[in-house]
Amino acid sequence: QVQLVESGGGLVQSGGSLRLSCAASGRMFSFYSMGWYRQAPGKQRELVARISSGGSTNYSDSVKGRFTISRDNAKNTIYLQMNSLKPEDTAVYYCNMGGVVHGYWGQGTQVTVSS
């Protein structure tokens, strides 16, 4: 059974930085694509960034150039470095393993950016 545990969320001022982590259980981590999604109040969950098993990345236009996704297969962990944060980045951030349809989700971590 796969478990994903996010950490690193919190309250930060506009222009600040946060680094989210997602630790995964299981021995097949390196074979999975991983992603970060977010959901703001009253809005649908949306893709933030994704990283393939081979390390290829893609980002939503809203975070491109500000956020960086990375993975450490030795630690079964992915990261999301978030710089130049804006109030509109405020949301619950979720880690995903293996895609939105049949994949696994973490419990989420709250990121709040004050103006």
Buried (B, 14 or more C-beta within 10 A) or exposed (E): EBEBBBBBBEEBEEEBEBBBBBBBEBEEBEEBBBBBBBBBEEEEBEBBBBBEBEEEBEBBEEBEEBBBBBBEEEEBBBBBBBBEBBEEBBBBBBBBBBEEEEBBBBEBBEBBBEE
